Amino acid sequence: MSNLTAWEKLNIIRHKNRPTVRDYIPMIFDEFFECHGDRLYADDRAIIGGVASLGGTPVTVIAQVKGRNLDENKESNFAMPHPEGYRKALRLAKQAEKFHRPVICFIDTPGAFCGIEAEERGQGEAIARNLMEFMTLRTPIISVVLGEAGSGGALAIGVCDELAMLENALYSVISPRGFASILWKDATKEKEACEIMKITAEDLMELGICEHIIEEPLGGAHGDAGQTAENIEEYLVKVIEEKSKLDIDELLNQRYTKFRKIGEFEE
């Protein structure tokens, strides 16, 4: 694993050529069939999802979408989902539960969209419902952080049996810029914020939030997207096989315990 600082990792995951989930899906899965819409309002392009095959095992894929240029980012609302995106994710997760398919979530968002229209359509309720429903979903759930994982926008598809992060990925309750704006009233102190927030994969492993770190090529995933995809696939095949062997009630108990122990400390 690299010894890069959180600030250096932040710059790597913001690299314009860093692979997105649209790069990874065809390299990791076979026969991906995308499903659209939340059956309530619209199809949010910030989250894509559908049915695929992983090494011959049917799975449901739910992923937040980043773009690599302005047009792609505008189409996906800069990876900031609206409530209909989270409702689409929940619809697909419930479908996976019905047909006993493991759920694989790819997290890559600075946070949920906070515009007026998103609030009018129930952004907070949509995220909260996902947290509740994913906690008791009777099928294995694996989440992988590809780049940024910001606040409730990430956690809405981050309730899982096992959380993995790419080596340079970051997971935080708020962006470093937002943190600096609140703590110091100065957004330019983003670099200083990065170094005290404990948001790297190594930090989250130490805190018991992340269970596995997936190696990236030297310099970042953009150096060899194929190798990164291979590393992700190898991890997913192994962990899904392990989780699928567990009795479902034991799996749910382990999931509950995983989240209950987060934040435990000794004085």
Buried (B, 14 or more C-beta within 10 A) or exposed (E): EBEBEBBBBBBBBEBEEBBBBBBBBEBBBEEBEEBEEBEEBBBBBBBBBBBBEBBEBBBBBBBBBBBBEEEBBEEBBBBBBBBBBBBBBBBBBBBBBEEEBBBBBBBBBBBBBEEEEBEEBBBEEBBBBBBEBBBEBEBBBBBBBBBBBBBBBBBBBBBBBBBBBBBBBBBBBBBBBBBBBEBEEEBEBBBBBBEEBBBBBBBBBEBEBBBBBBBBBEEBBBBBBEEBBEBBBBBBBEBBEEBBEBEBEEBBEEBEEBEEEEEEEEE
